[in-house]
Amino acid sequence: MFLEVSRWLAEHEGYRVSMVGRKAEPINRLIDNLNVKTKITPLLVDYTNSTAFREKLDWGIQQNGPIDLV
């Protein structure tokens, strides 16, 4: 469901979507099937590591701007 919501937001609503995940494969599969590949930014990180998670979120904000929707 998460992948489909991300796809819909990127393709139909024009959002820039940052996807947090520990495994690249599901995110890369989604990106490969999108019409608007540049609208998805994968944030691959072990989100149980709070320091690494925060650093990756900060990087995503630098790339795409502030977070509007969670």
C-alpha positions as CSV (number, residue, x, y, z in Angstrom):
1,M,0.0,0.0,0.0
2,F,2.8,2.4,0.9
3,L,4.3,2.0,-2.6
4,E,1.0,2.7,-4.3
5,V,0.3,5.8,-2.3
6,S,3.8,7.1,-3.1
7,R,3.2,6.4,-6.8
8,W,-0.1,8.2,-6.7
9,L,1.3,11.2,-5.0
10,A,4.2,11.5,-7.4
11,E,2.2,10.9,-10.6
12,H,-1.2,12.5,-9.9
13,E,-0.6,15.2,-7.3
14,G,2.8,16.3,-8.4
15,Y,4.5,15.8,-5.0
16,R,8.2,15.2,-4.6
17,V,8.2,12.0,-2.6
18,S,10.9,10.9,-0.2
19,M,10.6,7.2,0.6
20,V,12.4,5.8,3.7
21,G,13.3,2.2,3.6
22,R,16.0,-0.3,4.6
23,K,16.0,-2.2,1.3
24,A,16.6,-0.7,-2.1
25,E,14.8,-3.3,-4.1
26,P,11.1,-2.4,-3.4
27,I,11.8,1.4,-3.9
28,N,13.8,0.8,-7.1
29,R,11.1,-1.4,-8.5
30,L,8.6,1.4,-8.0
31,I,10.9,4.0,-9.5
32,D,11.6,1.8,-12.5
33,N,7.8,1.7,-13.2
34,L,7.1,5.4,-12.8
35,N,6.4,8.0,-15.5
36,V,8.0,10.7,-13.2
37,K,11.1,9.0,-11.9
38,T,12.6,12.3,-10.7
39,K,9.7,12.8,-8.3
40,I,10.9,10.0,-6.0
41,T,13.9,10.3,-3.7
42,P,14.9,7.0,-2.0
43,L,16.2,7.5,1.6
44,L,17.9,4.1,2.3
45,V,18.7,3.9,6.0
46,D,18.3,1.6,9.0
47,Y,15.6,3.7,10.7
48,T,16.2,1.9,14.0
49,N,19.5,3.9,14.1
50,S,18.1,7.3,15.2
51,T,21.3,9.2,14.3
52,A,21.6,7.8,10.8
53,F,17.8,8.3,10.3
54,R,18.0,11.9,11.3
55,E,21.0,12.5,9.0
56,K,19.2,10.9,6.1
57,L,16.0,13.0,6.7
58,D,18.2,16.2,6.8
59,W,19.8,15.2,3.5
60,G,16.3,14.6,2.0
61,I,15.1,18.0,3.2
62,Q,18.2,19.6,1.6
63,Q,17.5,17.8,-1.7
64,N,13.7,18.4,-1.9
65,G,12.8,21.2,0.6
66,P,10.7,21.0,3.7
67,I,8.4,18.2,4.5
68,D,4.7,19.0,3.8
69,L,2.9,15.7,4.2
70,V,3.8,12.6,6.2
